[in-house]
Amino acid sequence: MARGLLGAPPILGGMGLAILELDGVSKKFGALTVAEQISFAVGEGEALGIIGPNGAGKSTLFNLITGNIPADSGSIRFLGSDVTRTPPMARCLSGMGRTFQIPQPFEKLTVFENLLVAGAFGSRRREAEVSDRCAEILVDTGLIDQANVLAGSLSLLQRKRLELARALATEPKLLLLDEIAGGLTEGECRSLVATIRAIHARGVAVIWIEHVLHALNSVVERLLVLHFGKVIGIGKPEDIMASRDVREIYLGIEI
Ligand SMILES: Nc1ncnc2c1ncn2[C@@H]1O[C@H](COP(=O)(O)OP(=O)(O)OP(=O)(O)O)[C@@H](O)[C@H]1O
């Protein structure tokens, strides 16, 4: 299990049981090691931020957690069950939802139709059964006025909101957000953060990869730092941001 920056054991943010546990997860693409002995746990209802330079292996880590790529070694437990060899769809059905760095909605479907597809597919229920829940999610994510708009004509912020809404439609207990604040204006970023905080406040555990640090640090209870596929720090955001390694490696500040 990864130690904190000061060598302390990982804190689960006082949230009790772990919803997700990685133990020694490793992955290589040919000669390139993208995940090396990654171990950490996320508490139920906790929000964990993941930072690291470009190419550090952050999105790859999400793909390992969701099962989109198989781990070479190590184990992944979700809600107490070993899911290391479980296919992505089954992980989604058991409560793992994710957004992708580049939103890819069904452009020729409306916003509401996009949600119906995600809700029905992500819960193996009929569209009529998920329709009310999808309408609620549109309200929660600030998209209700765009319900009948084609996804292809949305602004970047609205596409990010739709990406979030599609993940929520699968009714996640753990929500994985991949650079959802990237490319937004300051005001847009603030409004998206407010939405994410509200989702987290309802008890959904969040793992959020983000380069927009002020947005990330306003939500998460802990930060994990990846560098060349290795966890080089995990702990409270203020401790991580003050760490020499992180300042040198990630923020590019010479000490
Ligand atoms: N399917 C793949 N095959 C081979 N190499 C890959 C594959 N996917 C990612 N990589 C490489 O693995 C490394 C980690 O990529 P990854 O996208 O996980 O980084 P990241 O930390 O998310 O970067 P960014 O912040 O730029 O999104 C990179 O060198 C990338 O080129």
The ligand as a Tripos MOL2 file, in Angstrom:
@<TRIPOS>MOLECULE
LIG
   31    33     1     0     0
SMALL
NO_CHARGES

@<TRIPOS>ATOM
      1 N1         -2.7140    2.2680  -25.8080 N.pl3     1 LIG1
      2 C1         -1.4840    2.7430  -25.6510 C.ar      1 LIG1
      3 N2         -0.4190    2.1590  -26.2680 N.ar      1 LIG1
      4 C2          0.8230    2.6110  -26.0950 C.ar      1 LIG1
      5 N3          1.1530    3.6690  -25.3180 N.ar      1 LIG1
      6 C3          0.1400    4.3060  -24.7000 C.ar      1 LIG1
      7 C4         -1.2200    3.8870  -24.8190 C.ar      1 LIG1
      8 N4         -1.9930    4.7090  -24.0510 N.ar      1 LIG1
      9 C5         -1.1680    5.6010  -23.4930 C.ar      1 LIG1
     10 N5          0.1130    5.3660  -23.8700 N.ar      1 LIG1
     11 C6          1.2970    6.0850  -23.4260 C.3       1 LIG1
     12 O1          1.3190    5.9190  -22.0080 O.3       1 LIG1
     13 C7          1.7970    7.1080  -21.3710 C.3       1 LIG1
     14 C8          0.7830    7.5810  -20.3750 C.3       1 LIG1
     15 O2         -0.3600    8.1040  -21.0740 O.3       1 LIG1
     16 P1         -1.6220    8.6850  -20.3250 P.3       1 LIG1
     17 O3         -2.5860    9.1430  -21.3790 O.co2     1 LIG1
     18 O4         -2.0950    7.7090  -19.3320 O.co2     1 LIG1
     19 O5         -0.9810    9.9410  -19.5820 O.3       1 LIG1
     20 P2         -1.7010   11.1210  -18.8080 P.3       1 LIG1
     21 O6         -0.9770   11.2790  -17.5250 O.co2     1 LIG1
     22 O7         -3.1670   10.8970  -18.7540 O.co2     1 LIG1
     23 O8         -1.3720   12.3700  -19.7480 O.3       1 LIG1
     24 P3         -2.1940   13.7350  -20.0330 P.3       1 LIG1
     25 O9         -2.0900   14.5840  -18.7900 O.co2     1 LIG1
     26 O10        -1.4370   14.3340  -21.1860 O.co2     1 LIG1
     27 O11        -3.6000   13.3660  -20.3920 O.co2     1 LIG1
     28 C9          2.0860    8.1010  -22.4880 C.3       1 LIG1
     29 O12         3.4640    8.0280  -22.7970 O.3       1 LIG1
     30 C10         1.2340    7.5890  -23.6410 C.3       1 LIG1
     31 O13         1.7860    7.9610  -24.8740 O.3       1 LIG1
@<TRIPOS>BOND
     1     1     2 1
     2     2     3 ar
     3     2     7 ar
     4     3     4 ar
     5     4     5 ar
     6     5     6 ar
     7     6     7 ar
     8     6    10 ar
     9     7     8 ar
    10     8     9 ar
    11     9    10 ar
    12    10    11 1
    13    11    12 1
    14    11    30 1
    15    12    13 1
    16    13    14 1
    17    13    28 1
    18    14    15 1
    19    15    16 1
    20    16    17 2
    21    16    18 1
    22    16    19 1
    23    19    20 1
    24    20    21 2
    25    20    22 1
    26    20    23 1
    27    23    24 1
    28    24    25 2
    29    24    26 1
    30    24    27 1
    31    28    29 1
    32    28    30 1
    33    30    31 1
@<TRIPOS>SUBSTRUCTURE
     1 LIG1         1 GROUP 0 **** ****
